[in-house]
Amino acid sequence: AQSVTQLGSHVSVSEGALVLLRCNYSSSVPPYLFWYVQYPNQGLQLLLKYTSAATLVKGINGFEAEFKKSETSFHLTKPSAHMSDAAEYFCAVTRSGNTGKLIFGQGTTLQVKP
Amino acid sequence: GAVVSQHPSRVICKSGTSVKIECRSLDFQATTMFWYRQFPKQSLMLMATSNEGSKATYEQGVEKDKFLINHASLTLSTLTVTSAHPEDSSFYICSARPNNQPQHFGDGTRLSIL
């Protein structure tokens, strides 16, 4: 079985500060991992994905994530937060490539303070 | 890029009404689409996998007769909430997969049953 745990349901940072959103996964097979962002009353937008190639993955809007097998983690980071980054972030895992069912974490609300 | 269109974006109706939500893949064909339900401040819960030309696969605990899914073409899947009641009020999101790409999500439908 696969699962995803996002540590911290709410993260608050100042504008310009480092953003770190934590995600740990559990999987009996090599996982494919994703980060999605959701703005209010909208669907999900893919930020980045890990598909067993490079362990450091760069995504859109300056975000990146590093796959660490030893720590079963896939934390999302951004060097400098913008006000527009305030949103809900979801980590997700799937087992059968890009096309399998996604299992989502609980979500982390990112607040950016001016 | 791949676009998934969901309609309507918001529905308000009386208890006992049946409501149909459409999910379209605009620039690609999708043999499989997914339907999710999201409660406020919570993660996405997969309801069912919609398969073109065959029956949908429902997740455990999801009532097939309450949530009817039809995937009659390669670009359209519909979710019908039958005899909706206030407890069915939620945010419903669909997704579809372009060839070997991660799931792309619609913008969701806010369903409010009075």
Interface residues (C-beta under 8 A of the other chain):
Chain A: F34 Y36 N41 Q42 G43 L44 Q45 L46 K49 F90 G97 N98 T99 K101 L102 F104 G105 Q106 G107
Chain B: V4 Q6 S9 T32 F34 K41 Q42 S43 L44 L46 T49 F91 I93 S95 R97 N100 Q101 P102 Q103 H104 F105 G106 D107 G108 R110
